[in-house]
Amino acid sequence: MAKSWYRRFLTFYAIVFTAILCECAPATFEELPGNRQTVPHIATVVNTALSWRIHSYYTPSIAGVTLLRDGAPFAHRNLAVAHSIERSNPRLSRFDALELADIALDAATRHALDGEFFCATLLQESAFDPTAMSSAGAVGIAQFTIDTADRYGVDPFDPNDAIEGAAALLGRYLAAYRGVYDDPYAAALAAYNAGPGAVAAYRGVPPYPETREYVADVYERWAYILHDERKR
């Protein structure tokens, strides 16, 4: 009986969630303003997100039932993150995208990270693809190298473990750089991408084109998620 009720519960929310996402037609990255900084600041992310015009919005009411807005069962930001995941990785189902968003946001909270920032980082790293592999030898959803994964005791091929490990590592970097650099988020990203040694050597984001582009890309994704969350 309990299993039957649970199955009906999941089916109902699958229908609701699918209807909501299908009604959305948010702007693509190409449609958004293209003025990015190579060394962005958190204030710029927020200001940029607020300056964008909203082309659509999640419909909160279906057949008289108001759901999925800033509270149980899913917070609006979870839907915004899930929508970004689905756009970046269409091979994932909508429920998989929502589950990964929930896992990532929970991990971010445990490690004192901004949830949207952390999800934007994983979007840039792998588009939330647990099977992703880079030419540099980084693997999994958080793109750990095997050496780094071994050092921190992370299974890079396990999405839950990799997400938790990435949140812990970024949280450590962010805590270390707060009060040291003007933009600790950019410094934490640079450390994740190029290593903390490079950040220490250059006293901030190193002048590597790849690293600066990486930081800018994550900030753009971060701003997009914030934009997607904003209400009319």
N, C-alpha and C positions, 0 to 999 in steps of 0.2 A: 504493500500500500504506500509506504514512504517513498519507495523508488518510483512508483507511478506518479505520485504528486511531484517529485523532484523533476521527472522528465517533462511533465506538463509545464512546470515553472520555467525550465530552460527553453522549451519551445516557445512559450509566450514572449520571453525577453528576446529570443532570437528574432522573432517577427518584428517586435517593436524596434530593436536596435537596427535591423536591416532597413526598415522603413525610414528611420531617421537619417541614416547615412546616405541612402539613395536619394533623399530629397535635397541633400547638400550639393552645391556646385561651387566650392570655394575657388578662389583664384589660384592659378598655378604659380610656381616660382617665377616663371617667365613674365607673368603679369604684374608682379610686385615691383616696387621701386628697386633699382639696381645700384644705388649709391651705398657701397659697403666700405667700411674702414678695414685696413689690414691689421690694425690693433684696436679693436672696438672696446667700448666701455659699457658696463651694464646699463647706465642711464640711456645710452644710445639705443640699446635693444628695446627698452620700454618705450622711449619716445617714437622710435620707428614703428613699432607695433601699433601704437595709438594713432599714428598718422595715416595708416592705411585705411582705405574705405572698405567696408564690409560688403561683399557681394551676395552673401547668403548667410543663413543662420539655422542652427539646429531647430527643428520644429519641436517644441516641448509638449504639445498636446496632440494625442491621436485618439479619435473616437471618444473624446471627453475624458480621457485618462491622462493626467499630467505626470510625466515621469522624467527621470534622467537629468535632473537639473540641480546641481549643487547639493547633493545629498543622496541618501540611499535610493536605488541600489548602486548607482555610479555617479561620481561627481562629474561636473561638466568638463573639468580639465582632463579627466580620464578619457572622455570621448574625444576631446580635441587631440590628445596624444595618439589614441588609437586610430583616428582618422589620418594623422600624419604618417603613422606606420603603414597603414593600408595603401596610401598614395605612393610611398617609397618602395614598398615591397608587395605588389599585387598578388604574389603567390600565396601570401598568408590569408587565411580566412578572417572574416570580421571578428569572430569570437577569439581566434588566436591573437589578433591584434589587440583586442581589449584585455585579454589575459596578460599579455606581455607588458602592456601599459600599466596594468595594476601592479605587476611584479616590480617593474622599474620604479614606479612612484613610491611604492612601499620601501624599497631599498634606499632610495634617495632620502626619505624621511628618517630612516634609521641612522644614516650617516651625515645628517645635518646638511644635505645638499638641496638646492632648489630643484624641485622635481622636473620642471620643464627644461631646465638647463641639462640635467642628467639625461633625459630622454632625447634631447637634441644631439647630445654627444653620441649616444648609441645609434641614432639615425645616421649620423655622419660616418661612424665607424663601419657599420655593416647593414644599415637599413633593417636592423633587428633580425638578421638572418643567422641562425645558429650554425649554419654550414659554411659561412663565408670564409674564404681564404685569400690572403693577399700575396703579391709577389715577394714581399719582404718576409714572409713566413708567419705573419700574424693570422690567428685562426679564431673562429667562433663569433658570437654575437658582440663581444666586447673587444675583439681583435687583440687578444693577448698573444705575445710570442710564447713559445714553449718554455723558454728560460724564465720569463717573467711570471708565467703561470706557476711554474715549479717553485719559484722563490716565495710566492704568496700563498701557496697551497690551494690553487684554484684549478678546477677542471674546466678548461676553456671550451669544451664541447658540450657542457651541460649548461643550458640557458640560465637556469636559476642560480647556479654556482657562479657562472661568469658575470651575471648582472650584479650579484652581491659583491663579488670581488672587485669589479670596476667601481661600484659605488664607494666601497671602503677605500680604495686607492685614491680616487678623486677627492673624497672627503678628507683624507689625510693631507693631500696637497693643498686643498683650499684652506684648511685650518692652519697649515704652516705659513701660507702666504698672506693671510689676513693681517693687515697692519704693517706689512712689509712692502707690498707693491700697491700702486694705485688701483689696479684691477686684478684682484686675486683670482677671479674666474678665468681670465685670459692666461694668467701664469699657470694655473692648475691644468688648463688644457694643453699649454705648451709642454709642461712636464709629462703629461700623459702621452703626448705625441713624440717629443724629442728627448725626453728624459729630464729628471730634476737637475742633473749636472749642467745641462745646457742653460737652463733657467738661472742657475746660480752663476754661471760664467758670464752671462750677459745681463744679469740683474733684471730679469724680466723675460718677456717673449724674445727668443733669439731671432736674428735677422735671416733665418732660413726661409726661402720663399714657400716651401711646402708647409712649414709649420704656421707661418702667418696666414696662408690661405686656409689651412685647416681651422684655425681659430675663427677666422671670418666666416667660414661656412657654418660652423657650429652656431655662431651668434645669429646668423641669418635664419637657421632652422629654429632656434630658440625664439626669435622675434615672431616667426610665423606661427608657432604654437600659441604664443601669447595673443597674437592677433585673432587666431581662430577661437580663442576662449572669450574674447570681448563681446559683451552684449550690445545690442543696438541702443 
